[in-house]
Amino acid sequence: MRSKYYLWLLALVTVALWAFTIQKATTIFGSSAALEIFIRPISWETYLENQLLEDMNQARVDQGLAPLQTDSILADVARQRSTDMASQGYVGHTSPTGETAFSLLEKENLIWSLAGENIAYNNYPNKKSASVAFSGLMASQKHRQNILYAGYNLIGVAVVISPNGDKYFTTIFAEVENPEGVIGRP
């Protein structure tokens, strides 16, 4: 009988410690994206993508706008753009071969009313990199307009970290009439 009591007590203490650890980790890391890497190991790219998306959506909510919904096609195009910039060592809206986010979207047959692209680059430490990129984008009038444009309802976010630690951020925004038909596509 006593051993059952100790087992229940041990289980209760374990749950309490786990809950305390999660609360403390949220306080230490400062966001749910940061907490995610603590609880469930993910890549730094995924962590930075989640953090940037969280920051952008919070900025939108602060302005009374709906948060953007992620879309797999937009994320794939954003990843292609970041990968291309990292592999070819440039930062720009047009690749050396003439490819743009918009030409890639056309290849994917995504029908949008309006689309936009924000790109950022830095080599800050991983934990600071997304917030630095976000601050830089918000400090630029055109990039800020993309983030806070009320008509956009979908977003794709990608970050690629080059072998030397440089981070290439790409966000693709789109205004799509029927996002239910777009969101969650494989």
Number of C-alpha atoms within 10 A of each C-alpha: 5 6 8 9 10 11 11 11 12 12 12 12 12 12 12 12 12 12 12 12 13 16 12 13 18 17 13 11 15 11 15 16 19 19 20 18 15 14 11 8 10 11 10 15 18 17 22 27 23 21 22 24 24 17 17 20 19 16 18 18 14 12 11 11 17 17 21 23 16 19 22 17 22 26 22 18 25 29 22 19 31 29 20 18 25 21 13 11 11 15 17 14 17 15 15 12 6 8 13 18 22 17 12 18 19 12 9 13 9 15 15 17 11 11 19 18 21 20 22 20 24 16 16 15 12 17 14 12 20 27 16 18 22 20 13 14 20 18 11 10 10 12 19 18 13 21 25 23 15 16 17 25 20 23 26 24 28 27 30 27 21 16 9 7 13 18 26 27 31 28 27 30 29 24 19 19 14 11 15 9 9 18 16 12 9 7
